[in-house]
Amino acid sequence: MELCRDVFLRKMADYGTAWRILRPESITDQIYIKAQRIRSIEEKGVKKVDEDPRGEFIGIVNYAIIGLVQLELKPSDKELDPVRASEMYDQWFNKAKMLMEAKNHDYGEAWRNMRISSYTDLILMKLKRTKQIEDNKGQTQVSEGIDANYLDMINYAVFALIKTEFE
């Protein structure tokens, strides 16, 4: 969490909250670009841009949190106070963490036996679902909404970061 938060805060110091202009659909597409790059590197085994998948997983976490903030506040051309942006970041990350802990209990820490490439695929699947929900103007019949998909993307990316950093 601290790794992702540090990147978020440093980028906010550089760019402010320019991301406030983004519609949720644009955020979903930004996450897609990052997940697709990870998958491409996994499949090709080579990268031509000197940025590793670790940074892309951090980006997925941070953009998904930005997406949750945007769903809550709606896009705006007005900057968000940095203190408020940090507070909202922490609130959404903590919500994702609580969800992760609950699911971790129920699933018996199955994530520990999964491959990082599976997290990438699951994030891409969640992105496809999110795009479909966005195309349906946020309406679902029996499925969770966009926010639940963003929360799951955060958690899959965090699992990948844990495995990358500590294994």
Protein Blocks (a to p, Z undefined) as FASTA:
>chain_A
ZZmmmmmmmmmmmnopmlmmpcfklmmmmmmmmmmmmmmmmmnopafbfcdfklmmmmmm
mmmmmmmmmmmnopafbdcdfklmmmmmmmmmmmmmmmmmmmmmmnoommmmpcfklmmm
mmmmmmmmmmmmmmnnopafkbccfklmmmmmmmmmmmmmmmmmmZZ
